[in-house]
Amino acid sequence: MIVIDKAERDDALLAMVSPSRITPPPPPPPQEQICFSSQQSSCPSKVIIPIMHCTDEQYITYFIDEVSTLLLRNKDSRFANPYRSHFPDLVISSPLVAGAMNALGALHLANTAAVMQQNHHFQRALSKYSEVVRMLRAHFSSPMAHLGISEFATCLLLCLFEMMDSQHQNWALHLNGAHEIYNLLFSPHTGTFEREAQRATELRHPLRPFLVSLFSYLDVAGARTRPGGTVVNGTYWKALKSGWEYNLGTPSLVGIRDDPALRELRAAWSNMMEVQVSISRFADDKRWMSSDEQDMIFRKILNRLIIWRASAPLILQILGDMKPDDEHLVQFPFSGMLEYAGRLEAYEKATIVHLHQVNRAGRVNFGFGRTCLDKTITRILSLIRFLSKDTGQLDVLRPLFIAGQETRKEDEQKYVRETMEHLKRFGFRNVDKSLELLENLWLKRRMYPERWTETVDELYSNILLP
């Protein structure tokens, strides 16, 4: 095990911000401007729906055509968007999935439509949501009911509904419901032959890898949102050998050979998720730890981040050595992977910052160097500024929020504020809630400069930010 003493941790952090120089392959011919896939289409600031009273079919169609592209913002034509390509098949056989998609479509319209139409769509969303919850509860309570892929997908859609609404913390309840179905689907049972045959059939469903990835995507987001780790113990997204298939392509759903570079990025993302879960457990356990014990756990997790950076794919190492601006990024040798790599590095840097936040939380007069931390925050915001455009910025909402939490610079706070104000138009209320929390935090810091110690409870927001 690598051991880093307390005096070396700032140097270690600086090393991760500025990794060793790697000579990149010869660059492609210079281009004047980089165009990202997420810039190709974006949701208008207000969606005008000519029909005031939409039918169920129209809400579902709206979900498939519009909401799906905001939930999974992968414009790469090589990969399917399962919300569009596979979920409609579930609608035919599952009223639960149909109702959940209906509710999400109505909620998004309520969040983005003209003012006169918002209340109608919102009431429709709540009505359909309540109906689905009642049906799902009946399924859970009935000993004869079959819980399978459709019910699993429904719980995850309801969790996305709560994320988009962000009025309550019910996303945790739906994660627990998904956990119960997950156990039924993926844990061996000693039930009847018929039940085991049904379970085996569900395991062969083409959506299984994607749904497990979506579950872990939301589960780890929940762990980043509140202390204590994931609802399922262990790295189940690896144990099931389905690979990571949420926001970096869905190779299991297309009949083409997977891109080796993307496969490396998915593996790196999966490993980073493990570290993020460890930080969540650290935040929960530190309440009973001495200062020395907290520092020991901090160093162990920091070592894992250093090892992660040292073994990162070449794409990430090259990007880490570049200044993220238009002049330098045109020389990046893997232009098709630039946005993906930038997203992953932003999450890496945000994880570093969050680890420092957790270790510092609740410790009065805790001394640490801000220079390296400030550089890390600036790097996060630079990556977002130059590598995430329009809807693509929804993919880096968590790093944006972490940078906003930690920065003490007014110009960086202004950038975070302006970016979140821009993102509000896409209809995700977790953006509104995040900015509201940041504004309150910045106000406290202005009122009590250097005299306010943030606790673990204040550090975590309960807002689901995948």
N, C-alpha and C positions, 0 to 999 in steps of 0.2 A: 504493500500500500504506500502511496505517496503521502508524505506528511509535510504540511506547511505550517510553520509556527505563526503566531499572531502578527509578528512584525513583517512577514512576507506577503500577507494576503493582498495588500494594495498592489504590490508588484505582480502578483499572479493575475489579478483582475486586469491590470494594464496590459499584460501579455495577451490576454484573451481579446481585449479591445483592438490591439494591433498585433495580430499574429505574425510569425516569422515570414519574411518575404519569400514568395515562391515565384519563380520565373514562369509566366504563363506561356502557353503555346502561341505561335504567331497569330495576331489578331486578324479578323476578317477586314475587308476593305472598309474604311471609315464611312459612317453614315451620319447624316446631319441630325437625325432625330430618332429616338427610340419610341416605338409604338407598342403598347401593352394590350394584351387580349382584353383586359377588363375595361379598356377605353372604348371598345367597339360598340357597346350599347350601355345605356344607363337608364335608370328609372326616372321619369319626369318628376319635377318637384310636387306636382299635384296631378293625380290621375283623375280624369273626368270620365265617369261612367254614365252613358246616356240613359241606361235603364235604372230607375230608382229601386225597383223591387226585383232583384235578381233571383233567378231560380237556383235550386241546388246544383243543377248541371252547369250553370254559368259560373257559380262560385268555384266549383271544382275545375272547370276549364281555366278560370283565371289563375288558380293555384298552379296548374300544370304549365301554363304559358308564361306567367310572370313571376310568381312567388318562387317557383322552383329555381329560377336562374339567380335569385338573390340568396337562397339558402345554400346552394352549391354553385359557387362562382367560377366554374371551370369552363372556359370557352374553347378549350382545346378540342377540335373536332375528332381527335382520335379516341376520346373517351365519352362514354354515355353519361347523361345526367339521369340517374335512376328515378328521381322524382318525376321526370317526364317520360322516360322510356319503360319503366317497370311498375311504378306505383299504380298507373291506370289499370293494369291487370288485376291488382289487388282490389281495386274499387268494385270490380264486377262481382267478386265473390265475398267481399267483406263490407257490410254496412258500417263497421267501426272505422275502417280506413277512409271510406267515403265521407263519413261525418267529420273526421279529423281534418281531412283536406278541405272540406267545405268551411269549417271553422277558421282555418288558417287563411283561406282566401278572403273570407269576409273580414277578418281582423286586419289584414293588410290593406284592404280597401278602406276600412275605417280610419286607419292611420295615415292614409295618403290621399283620400278623396277630398273633393270640395267640401267646405264646412257644412253645407245644407244636407249632405248625404252621410256624414260621418256617424251620426247617432243611429241611423237605421242599420247601417252595416255592422256597427258595434253590437247592437242588441241581437242581431242575427248571429254574430260570432259567439256571443255568450250563450245564446239559446242552444246552438248546435254543440258547443263545447260541453255544456251541462248534460245534454242528451247522450253524448258519447261517453262521458264519465259514468253516467248511470248504467249504460249498457255494459261498460267494461267492469264495473263493480259487480254487476249481476253475473258476468262470466267468472270472475274470481271466486264468488261465493257459491257457485253451483258445482257440486262434486262431479257432475256428468259433463260439464263444459270442457271443450278442447281448447287449450291455450297454445297457440303456435306462432308462426311468423307474422300473421296478420295482426294479432294482438300485441306482439312485440313491436311491430312498426307503429301501431296506434299509440302506445305509450311514448314512443320517441317523438311522434308528431305532436302529441300534447305537451311534451317538454319544450319543443320548439315554439309552440303557441305561447307558453308562459314566458319564454325568452323574449319573444316579439312584443308581448304585452308589458312585462316587467312591472306589474302592479302588485304582485304577490310572490311568495317563495314556493309556490306549488310545484315548480319544476323539480324540486327534491322529491316530492311524493311520486311524481311520474317516473323519476329515475329508480326509485325503490320498486315501483310496479314492474318496470322493465327488468330489474334485477331478479325478481321472482320468476318471471317468464324465462329469463336467461338460464336460471338454475334448472328449470323444468326441461328446457331444450338441450342444454349442453352438459348436464350432469347425468351419469348413468343411473338408471333406476332399476328397481326390482319389481316393477309392476307387471301387468299382464302382457302377454305377447302382442296383443293388439295395440296397446299403448306404446310399447317399444317400437313397433313397426311404424306407428304414426310419427314418433320422434325421429326415427331414421329418415323418413320422408321429408320432414321439415329441415333436417340438416343438409339435405341435398338441394334445397331451394336456391335458385341462382342469386337471390338477394341476400343470402346469409352473410357473406363477407362484408358487403356494404353496410348492412344493419349492425353488425358487430362493431365495425369501425365508427359508425354514427353513435352507437351507444358509448363507446370508449371516448369519443370526441366530446360528448356531453358530460360523461362521467368525470373525465379529467378536468374539464372546464368547471364542474362543480367543486372539485378538489381545490382548484385555484381560487374559488370564490369563498370558500369557508374552510376552516381547519379540519383535519381529520382523515384526509385521504379519500379514496374512491369507494363507491358502494360495493364493488366487487374487489376482493383482495387479489393482488398479483397482477402481472402483465398479461391479462387474458387475451388482449388483442394480438399478442405473440403466441400464446399457448395454443390457440385454436388454429394456428398455421394458416390464417386467412390473409395475413398481411395488412398493411395500412391502406385503406381505400376510401378515405373521405375527401380531403381537399387537395390531393395530389394525384388525381386520376383514379379510374376504376377498371384496372386491367382484367378482372375476372368477368366483366360484363361485355367485353369486346373480344372479337376473334382475331386480334393482331398480337404480334410479339411485343412484350413490354419493353419500354425504353430503359436501358440499364442505368442511365443517369437519374431518371426519376425514381427508379427502384432504390438507388442509394439514398436519395433524399428522403424517401418514405421511411427507410430503416433509421436514418438519423433522427427524423421527427419522432418515430416510435420510441427511440432511446431517450430523447429529450422529455417525452411525456413521463417516463419513469422518474426522472429527476424532479419534475414538477410535483408529482405525487409525494415524493419524499419530503419536499419542502412543506407541503400541506400537513403531513404528519408531524414534522418538526414544530410547526406553529401550534399544533394541538398539544404536543408533549411538553413544550418549553415552559408551560405554566408551573410544572412541578420540577423543573431543572434548576440547578445552581448556575451561576454565571459561567463557571468553568465548563460545566457539562454542555451548556448552550454553545460555547465557543468550539468545543470539540466536535459537536454535530455539524456546526457551520463549516468547519474545515473539511470534514469528510465529504459533505455535499459539494463544496467548492472543488475538491479534488476530482470528483466525478465530472464536473463541468469542464475542468481542464483536460481530463482524459477525452471527454466528448469532442472538444475542439481539436485536440491532437489527432484524433482518428476521423475527423469529419471528411466527407467527400471532397475531392479536388475542387469541384465547383464552388463549394463554400469557402475553401481556403483561398482560392483566387479572389473571390469577391471580398473576403475579409481584408485583403491586402490593397484594395482599391478605394479611392475616395468616391463616395456615391454622388457624383454629379454627372450631368450630360456629357461633359468633355471627356471624362475618363470611362464612363460606362459603355460608350460606343466601342471600346476596345475589348469588352468582355467576350471571350471566345465561345461562350455557349449562350447566345442571345435568346434562344427559345426557353432557357431555364432561368433567366435572370430574375424574373418576377418571383418564381418559386423560391430561389435561393435567398433573395432579399427578405421574403416573408419568414423563412426559417431562421435567418440570422437575427432578425428583429425579435423573434421569440426567444432565441438564445440569450440575447443581451437583456431582454426583459426578465428572464429567469434569474440572471445574475443579480439584477437590481432588486428583484423581489426577495431573493435569499438574504441580501443585506438588510432589507426592510424587516424581515421576520426576526433576524438575529438581534436587531437593534430595538425592536418593539418592547415597550414597557421598561426599558433600562435607562434610568435617569443618568445624565452626564456620561452617556456612552460615547467614548471617543473613537473616531474612525476618520480616515482620510476621504475628503469629498472630491479631490481632484480626479481620481480615476472613475469615481461614480458619475461625476458630471460629464466626463468624456463618453462614458457608456450611454448615458441618456441622449447626448447630442448625436451619437451614432444611430441610435434607434430612430430618432426623429428625421435624420437625414435619409435613412433607408426608406422610411415611409414617404417622405417628401418626393423622392426621385424614383422609387420603384413601385409605388402603389398609387393607382389612379382610379378615380370614380368608384365603382362598386368594389374594386380590388382593395380599397381601404377598409372595407368591412372585414377583410381577412386578417387585418393587423390591429383590430380594435383593442385587444388585450395589451399588446406592447404600447399602443398609444396611451391607454389609460395608466399603465404603470409609469411611463415616462412623465405623464402629467402629474401623477401623485408625487413624484420624487424631485422634479426639477424645481430649482429656486430662481430660475431666470425668467424675467417677465416676457421676453420675446418668445421663449419656448412655450410658456403658458399661453401666450396669444396664439401661437400656431396650433396648439392642441385644441384650444377653444374654437378657432375658425374651422378646423378640420371636422370637429364633431358637429358644429352647426351645419356644415355642408352635408354630413352623413345623415342628419335627421330626416332628410327628404326621402330616404329609402324605406322608411316605415318601421324601423326597429326601435322600440321604446327603450331598450337597454342603452342605446346611445344617449337619449335624453336623461335617463337616470344617472348615467356615468358622468355626464357633464355637470349635472346638478351637484353630485358629490364632490367633484373637483372644485367647483366654484366655492363650496362651503369650506373645503380644505384650504384653498388659497386665502380665503378671508381669515381663517383662524391663524394662519401663518403671518399674515400682515398685522393682525391684532396682537399676537403673542410671539414675536420673533425670538427664536432661540430659547424660548422658555416653555415650550409645549412638547411633551413626550407622548408619542403616539403609542397606543396599546395595540395588542393583537386584534381585539374586537374592532377597533377603529380602522385597522389596516384592511380587514376583509369587508366586502361590500354586500354580499348576498345577491349581487347582480350577476346573472349568468353571462359571461363574456368568453365565448369559445375562442 
